[in-house]
């Protein structure tokens, strides 16, 4: 998220550090490759995700995805998902060279949608720093999806806070 390591280092270090800390005698590279393979096939969707996508499309609105994931992993996950037909664009950090919360990735994502202005965009995300702070800094409205509810713990203030995706209907109907 802070851009202090590249994707190859992340793939190795995320498990190397854990294995060293817990004295696990496994090759972190092999385990990391296995993890990427398995997660790229994971298509679990959240409650109401399909219904919200259907609702958004019924309102003739666009859906764009911005992710900080690895290209190969995210493309496999999205293409295998029942939600894939609803996506109008997918912006992946590894492809752009920018990561959320950097404003450049939001600009690249916005440019994929002709004739849509910043004031017409709502960023929905579950990560205060990457999603909400990034959206706020870029100048678009933000909605923090916080499953357990509550208020932000940092000095990051989303325009909306929801604990279930179904709550987006009310926001998008305005």
Secondary structure, DSSP 8 states (H G I E B T S, - for coil): --SSS-HHHHHHHHHHHHHHHTT--S-HHHHHHHHHHHHTT-----TTHHHHHHHHHHTT---EEEE-S-HHHHHHHHHHSTTGGG-SEEEEHHHHT--TTSHHHHHHHHHTSTT--GGG-EEEES-IIIIIIHHHHHT-EEEEE-TT----SSS---SEEESSGGGHHHHHT-
